[in-house]
Amino acid sequence: MFTKLRNHFLILNMSITSLVMMAAFAVIYFSTYSSIQAEHQKKLNAQAETMVTISGPEPPPSEAPEQGLVARHMAFEDPQLFSIEVDGRGNILKINSSVSMPEAVYANAAKTAWGHRNTPSPVAFEGKEWLYSVTQMSTQVIRGSGQQYTVTWDKYLITFLDVTESNKTLLRLLTTMLIVGFSMLIAIFIISLYFAGRAIKPIAETWQKQKQFIADASHELKTPISIINANYDALLANREETIDSQMKWLGYIKIGTDRMAKLVGDLLSLAKVEDVHFATQKAPFNISTAVHEVIMSMEAAVNDKGIRLSHSIEPDIIVKSDMERVQQVVTILLDNAIKYTNEHGQIDISLTHSKRHIAFSISNTGKGIPKADVPKVFDRFYRVDPSRTHETGGYGLGLSIAKAIVDRLGGEIHVESEEDGWTTFAFTLGA
């Protein structure tokens, strides 16, 4: 399931990235292509204007082309350009070129261009590609009186521009884009595969925790339900007995229902604080007093185990937070410390204040937590004892609730422990 989800993320990411990259490359290529074509057309038009527009006296009414004669004039030095003057039938009148080519090549070029003068497209000869334009020749006449008019001749100027290098440049650009694009897709695929795996990992872990949670909750509920059913059967088997004589079975049923009630209550508390819509009631309060109240409420439990309790609490620390939830966290941590402190052991409590945050810590002696299990202590239903006994009376939900509350209040909570030594739980809240 998660592999398919990862693949869907990967395909979606690759598709979007490929489309964006193709669009970007297409814009770059066609922008470059349009710019080069515009430059080509500008050169052709400029040369045609130079060769066609002439100012001078009124020309003679007609000028017949010389038959069977081709005159070459070195009209310009640009090796990328040459032009051919032809009559209305496409016969060559003049060649203006600095490009060294046989006469037959010029004749073939003029014939090809003249035959496709209405749909000009690049032509190839002499191992090069040439773009051309066909323009009717005219003469601009300015008379002595200042009158101006244009005389159009039955002559045409075919201008050729060498576009071989430009086309090679476009081809190199296209090839480079394909190579770069393919390389980028491979790199993006590898990166996307890595991050898709990382994106799926928390989902997979959450799914696994959810499955484990259901299994653990079912296991925890199974025990009190079994107790209730067994003692209910015992009552039915002795239904003629009086209630007083059946108090033992009823007591066991009460124990089972109490355990179920506590477990359901803890589950509801955890679900409530983990709800994204859960609202905390933040207001300024004296956290020093709140911690003292929790300690006094649990003095009896501390004394029953002969635990030495010491505390260092800075007086009158004011913090803006949810007092009820903060006291709940302190109660959970202190209750946890009492449960796991060895007989006649010690618990140390500290509360300090700085400009940016307040820090609470509680340390106790005892068996400690194995190093491998330290990262799991805030998991639901976690207990160091794998036998899952209820000697301590807990279900492994208290620390999960404490962490959820601290996270919701914008703080941090962590644990440090060494086996057969001290275990310390600490949390910080913004001041």
C-alpha positions in Angstrom: 0.0 0.0 0.0 2.7 2.5 1.0 4.8 1.5 -2.0 1.9 2.3 -4.3 1.4 5.6 -2.5 5.1 6.4 -2.9 4.9 5.6 -6.6 1.9 7.9 -7.0 3.8 10.7 -5.4 6.8 10.0 -7.5 4.8 9.9 -10.8 2.9 13.1 -9.9 6.1 14.9 -9.0 7.9 13.7 -12.1 5.0 14.7 -14.3 4.7 18.2 -13.0 8.5 18.7 -13.0 8.7 17.4 -16.6 5.9 19.6 -17.8 7.4 22.7 -16.2 10.9 21.9 -17.5 9.6 21.3 -21.0 7.6 24.5 -21.0 10.7 26.5 -19.8 13.0 24.9 -22.4 10.3 25.5 -25.1 10.1 29.1 -24.2 13.9 29.5 -24.3 14.2 27.7 -27.6 11.4 29.5 -29.4 12.5 32.8 -28.0 16.0 32.2 -29.4 14.6 30.9 -32.7 12.3 34.0 -33.1 15.1 36.3 -32.2 17.5 34.8 -34.8 14.8 34.7 -37.5 14.0 38.4 -36.8 17.7 39.2 -37.1 17.8 37.3 -40.4 14.8 39.2 -41.8 16.2 42.5 -40.7 19.5 41.9 -42.6 17.6 40.8 -45.7 15.3 43.8 -45.6 18.2 46.2 -44.9 20.1 44.9 -47.9 17.1 45.0 -50.2 16.4 48.7 -49.2 20.1 49.5 -49.8 20.1 48.0 -53.3 16.6 49.0 -54.4 16.0 52.6 -53.2 18.0 55.1 -55.3 17.7 58.9 -55.4 18.6 60.7 -58.6 17.3 62.2 -61.9 14.4 60.8 -63.7 15.4 57.5 -65.4 14.9 56.7 -69.0 11.5 55.2 -69.7 12.8 51.7 -70.3 16.0 49.8 -69.9 16.2 46.5 -71.6 18.4 43.8 -69.9 21.6 42.7 -71.7 21.0 39.2 -73.2 23.4 36.4 -72.5 25.6 38.5 -70.3 26.1 38.3 -66.5 28.0 41.1 -64.9 29.4 40.6 -61.4 29.8 43.6 -59.1 31.5 43.5 -55.7 28.8 45.6 -54.1 29.4 44.7 -50.5 31.9 42.8 -48.4 29.7 40.8 -46.1 30.5 37.2 -46.8 27.1 36.1 -45.5 25.2 38.0 -48.1 24.9 38.2 -51.9 22.2 39.3 -54.2 21.2 38.6 -57.8 19.2 41.0 -60.0 16.8 39.3 -62.4 14.2 40.4 -64.9 10.5 39.7 -64.8 11.1 36.2 -66.3 13.8 35.3 -63.8 16.8 35.9 -66.1 19.9 37.0 -64.3 21.0 40.6 -65.0 23.6 41.2 -62.3 25.3 39.4 -59.5 26.4 41.4 -56.5 28.5 39.1 -54.3 31.8 38.6 -52.6 31.2 34.9 -52.2 33.3 32.8 -54.5 31.0 30.3 -56.3 30.7 28.9 -59.8 28.3 30.7 -62.2 26.2 27.6 -62.4 25.6 27.8 -58.7 24.4 31.3 -58.9 22.1 30.4 -61.8 20.7 27.5 -59.9 20.1 29.6 -56.8 18.3 32.3 -58.8 16.2 29.7 -60.5 15.2 28.0 -57.3 14.4 31.3 -55.5 12.5 32.6 -58.4 10.4 29.4 -58.6 9.5 29.7 -55.0 9.4 33.5 -54.6 5.9 33.4 -53.1 6.8 30.8 -50.4 10.4 31.5 -49.6 12.2 28.8 -47.6 15.9 28.1 -46.9 17.8 26.5 -49.8 21.0 24.5 -49.7 23.9 24.8 -52.1 27.7 24.7 -51.8 27.3 22.9 -48.4 25.5 25.8 -46.8 22.0 26.9 -46.1 20.7 30.2 -47.4 17.6 32.2 -46.6 16.4 34.5 -49.3 13.9 37.3 -50.1 12.6 38.5 -53.5 12.0 42.3 -53.9 10.8 44.2 -56.9 13.3 47.0 -57.8 12.2 50.6 -57.9 13.8 54.0 -58.2 13.1 57.0 -56.0 13.1 60.1 -58.2 13.6 63.6 -56.9 13.1 66.3 -59.5 14.6 69.8 -59.5 11.3 71.3 -58.5 11.4 69.1 -55.4 8.7 66.7 -56.6 9.3 63.1 -55.6 7.9 59.9 -57.0 8.8 56.2 -57.4 9.3 54.4 -60.6 8.9 50.6 -60.4 10.9 48.4 -62.8 10.2 45.0 -64.2 13.3 43.9 -62.3 13.7 42.0 -59.1 16.4 41.7 -56.4 17.0 38.3 -54.9 19.0 38.6 -51.7 20.6 35.5 -50.1 21.7 35.3 -46.5 24.0 32.5 -45.2 22.1 31.0 -42.2 24.3 27.8 -41.8 25.9 28.9 -38.5 22.6 30.2 -37.1 20.9 26.9 -37.8 23.9 25.0 -36.3 23.5 27.2 -33.2 19.9 26.3 -32.9 20.6 22.7 -33.3 23.3 22.8 -30.7 20.9 24.6 -28.4 18.3 22.0 -28.9 20.8 19.1 -28.4 22.1 20.8 -25.2 18.5 21.2 -23.9 17.7 17.5 -24.6 20.9 16.3 -22.8 20.4 18.7 -19.9 16.7 17.9 -19.7 17.4 14.1 -19.7 20.1 14.5 -17.1 17.9 16.7 -14.9 15.0 14.2 -15.2 17.4 11.4 -14.0 18.6 13.6 -11.1 15.1 14.7 -10.3 13.9 11.1 -10.3 16.6 10.0 -7.8 15.9 13.0 -5.6 12.1 12.6 -5.9 12.4 8.9 -5.0 14.4 9.8 -1.9 12.0 12.5 -0.7 8.9 10.4 -1.7 10.3 7.7 0.6 10.9 10.2 3.4 7.4 11.7 2.9 5.8 8.2 3.1 7.9 7.2 6.2 5.9 9.3 8.8 2.6 8.0 7.2 3.8 4.4 7.4 5.0 4.9 11.0 1.6 6.5 12.0 -0.2 3.7 10.3 1.9 1.1 12.2 1.3 3.0 15.5 -2.4 3.1 14.8 -2.4 -0.7 14.3 -0.3 -1.2 17.4 -2.6 1.1 19.3 -5.7 -0.9 18.3 -4.0 -4.1 19.3 -2.8 -2.7 22.6 -6.2 -1.2 23.4 -7.9 -4.5 22.6 -5.4 -6.3 24.9 -5.9 -3.9 27.8 -9.7 -4.0 27.5 -9.7 -7.8 27.2 -8.4 -8.3 30.8 -11.2 -6.3 32.7 -13.8 -7.7 30.4 -12.6 -11.3 31.1 -12.7 -10.5 34.9 -16.3 -9.2 34.6 -17.5 -12.2 32.6 -15.8 -14.7 34.8 -17.3 -13.3 38.0 -20.7 -12.8 36.3 -20.7 -16.5 35.5 -19.8 -17.3 39.2 -22.7 -15.2 40.4 -25.1 -17.1 38.0 -23.8 -20.4 39.3 -24.7 -19.4 42.8 -27.8 -17.4 42.2 -29.6 -18.8 45.3 -26.9 -17.3 47.5 -27.4 -14.0 49.2 -25.8 -10.8 48.0 -23.6 -10.7 51.2 -22.2 -14.1 50.4 -21.5 -13.0 46.8 -19.6 -9.8 47.7 -16.3 -11.4 46.7 -17.5 -11.8 43.1 -19.1 -8.4 43.0 -15.8 -6.9 44.3 -13.9 -8.5 41.4 -16.5 -7.1 38.9 -16.0 -3.6 40.5 -12.3 -3.9 40.1 -12.8 -4.8 36.4 -15.2 -2.0 35.7 -12.9 0.5 37.5 -10.0 -0.6 35.3 -12.1 -0.2 32.2 -13.3 3.2 33.3 -9.7 4.4 33.9 -8.5 3.0 30.6 -11.4 4.6 28.7 -10.9 7.9 30.5 -7.2 7.9 29.6 -8.0 7.1 26.0 -10.6 10.0 25.8 -8.1 12.4 27.4 -5.4 11.4 24.9 -7.8 11.7 22.0 -9.0 15.1 23.3 -5.5 16.7 23.6 -4.4 15.3 20.2 -7.5 16.7 18.5 -6.4 19.6 16.2 -9.5 21.5 17.3 -8.6 21.2 21.0 -8.4 24.7 22.4 -6.2 25.5 25.3 -7.2 28.2 27.8 -4.0 30.3 28.1 -3.9 32.9 30.9 -1.2 34.2 33.2 -0.9 32.1 36.4 1.6 31.4 39.2 3.2 28.1 38.1 5.3 27.9 41.3 2.1 27.7 43.4 0.5 25.2 40.9 3.5 22.8 41.2 3.4 23.1 45.1 -0.3 22.2 45.0 0.4 19.0 43.0 3.3 18.0 45.3 1.1 18.4 48.4 -1.7 16.4 46.9 0.6 13.4 46.5 2.5 13.6 49.8 0.6 10.6 51.1 1.7 8.4 48.2 5.3 9.6 48.7 5.3 8.8 52.4 3.7 5.3 51.9 6.9 4.2 50.0 9.2 6.0 52.3 10.5 8.2 49.5 12.7 11.2 50.2 11.3 14.1 48.3 13.3 17.3 47.7 12.4 20.3 45.5 13.9 23.5 44.4 11.2 25.8 43.1 11.7 29.4 42.3 8.9 31.4 43.9 6.3 33.4 42.1 7.0 32.5 38.5 4.3 33.8 36.3 3.7 32.1 33.0 0.9 32.5 30.4 -0.4 29.0 29.7 -3.2 26.6 30.6 -2.9 26.1 34.3 -5.1 23.0 34.4 -3.2 21.2 31.7 0.2 22.2 33.2 -0.9 20.7 36.5 -2.0 17.6 34.7 1.4 17.2 33.2 3.2 17.7 36.6 0.8 15.2 38.2 1.5 12.6 35.5 5.2 13.0 35.8 5.2 12.9 39.7 2.8 9.9 39.7 5.1 8.2 37.2 8.2 9.0 39.4 6.5 7.6 42.6 5.5 4.4 40.8 9.0 3.6 39.5 11.1 4.9 42.5 12.6 2.1 44.5 11.5 1.7 48.2 13.1 4.4 50.3 14.4 6.0 47.1 14.6 9.7 46.2 12.7 12.2 44.0 14.1 15.6 43.2 11.9 18.3 41.6 13.2 21.5 40.1 11.4 24.6 38.6 13.5 27.4 37.1 12.8 30.5 35.1 14.7 32.5 32.4 13.9 35.3 30.1 12.6 33.0 27.4 11.2 30.0 29.1 10.5 28.1 32.3 12.0 24.7 32.9 10.5 21.9 35.1 12.3 18.6 35.8 11.7 15.7 38.0 14.3 13.0 38.8 13.9 9.7 40.6 16.1 6.7 41.6 15.1 3.2 40.5 15.7 0.6 37.9 15.8 3.2 35.1 14.9 2.7 31.5 17.0 0.6 29.1 18.8 2.8 26.5 17.1 1.1 23.6 13.7 1.8 25.1 14.2 5.5 25.9 12.9 6.7 22.5 9.6 4.7 23.2 8.7 6.0 26.6 6.1 8.5 25.1 4.5 5.9 22.9 1.0 4.8 23.8 0.7 1.7 26.1 4.5 1.6 26.5 5.8 0.0 29.7 9.3 -1.1 30.5 7.9 -4.3 31.9 7.2 -6.6 28.8 5.0 -8.9 30.9 2.3 -6.1 30.8 1.4 -6.6 34.5 -0.5 -3.9 36.3 1.5 -3.8 39.5 1.9 -0.1 39.1 -1.8 0.4 38.2 -1.0 2.1 34.9 -1.7 1.4 31.2 1.2 3.3 29.6 -0.9 6.2 28.5 0.1 8.9 31.1 3.4 9.9 29.4 1.7 10.0 26.0 -0.9 12.4 27.4 1.8 14.5 29.0 3.7 14.8 25.7 0.6 15.6 23.8 -0.3 18.4 26.2 3.2 19.9 26.2 3.3 19.8 22.4 -0.1 21.5 22.3 1.1 24.2 24.7 4.1 24.9 22.4 6.7 23.4 24.7 9.2 20.5 24.6 9.5 17.4 26.8 12.3 14.9 27.0 13.7 12.1 29.1 17.1 10.9 30.2 17.8 7.7 32.1 20.4 5.2 33.0 19.7 1.7 34.2 19.8 1.2 38.0 20.4 5.0 38.3 18.5 8.2 37.9 15.7 8.9 35.5 14.8 12.5 34.6 11.8 13.9 32.8 11.9 17.5 31.9 9.7 20.0 30.0 10.0 23.6 29.0 7.3 26.2 28.2 7.6 29.7 26.8 7.8 32.3 29.5 
